[in-house]
Amino acid sequence: MEALENNKVPIWKKYALTVFEAAEYFNIGEKKLREIIRSNPRADYLLWNGNKALLKRELFEKEINQINVI
């Protein structure tokens, strides 16, 4: 089991983050992230896997760098 944990990709190297990972990485609450996703379902920073939204880390980072209030 420990070998699997050593092969994990660090969160800062991942291309796409789950809502939980994005909440940890960006220090934004999961509820707020889900609101953002719900209000912008076709945003470039979203990647859909079925009905599960993933946030493209670098694109979302650029998006939130342009705003002052979430």
C-alpha positions in Angstrom: 0.0 0.0 0.0 2.8 2.4 0.8 4.2 2.0 -2.7 1.0 3.4 -4.2 1.2 6.5 -2.0 4.7 7.2 -3.1 3.6 7.2 -6.8 0.9 9.9 -6.2 1.2 13.0 -8.4 1.6 16.1 -6.2 -1.4 18.3 -6.3 0.6 21.2 -7.8 1.6 19.1 -10.8 -1.9 17.8 -11.6 -3.6 19.0 -14.8 -7.1 18.8 -13.4 -8.3 18.9 -9.8 -11.4 17.5 -8.2 -13.5 20.0 -6.2 -12.0 18.6 -3.0 -8.4 19.0 -4.3 -9.2 22.5 -5.7 -10.6 23.6 -2.3 -7.4 22.5 -0.6 -5.1 24.0 -3.3 -6.9 27.4 -3.8 -8.1 27.7 -0.2 -11.7 28.2 -1.4 -14.6 26.2 0.1 -16.1 23.3 -1.7 -19.5 24.9 -1.6 -18.2 28.1 -3.2 -16.4 26.1 -5.9 -19.6 24.1 -6.7 -21.5 27.5 -7.0 -18.8 28.7 -9.5 -19.1 25.5 -11.5 -22.9 25.6 -11.5 -23.0 29.2 -12.7 -20.3 28.6 -15.4 -20.8 25.1 -16.7 -19.2 25.8 -20.0 -16.1 27.6 -18.7 -12.8 26.8 -20.3 -11.3 25.9 -16.9 -13.8 23.0 -16.5 -13.3 19.4 -17.7 -16.3 17.2 -17.5 -16.0 13.4 -16.8 -19.6 12.4 -17.2 -21.4 14.6 -14.6 -18.3 15.1 -12.5 -16.6 18.5 -12.9 -12.8 18.8 -12.7 -11.0 22.1 -12.6 -8.1 22.6 -15.0 -5.6 23.9 -12.4 -3.6 26.4 -14.5 -6.7 27.8 -16.3 -8.7 28.2 -13.1 -5.7 29.8 -11.5 -5.5 32.4 -14.3 -9.2 33.0 -13.9 -9.1 33.7 -10.2 -6.0 35.9 -10.6 -8.1 38.3 -12.6 -10.8 38.8 -9.9 -10.7 40.4 -6.5 -13.8 38.9 -4.8 -15.2 35.4 -5.0 
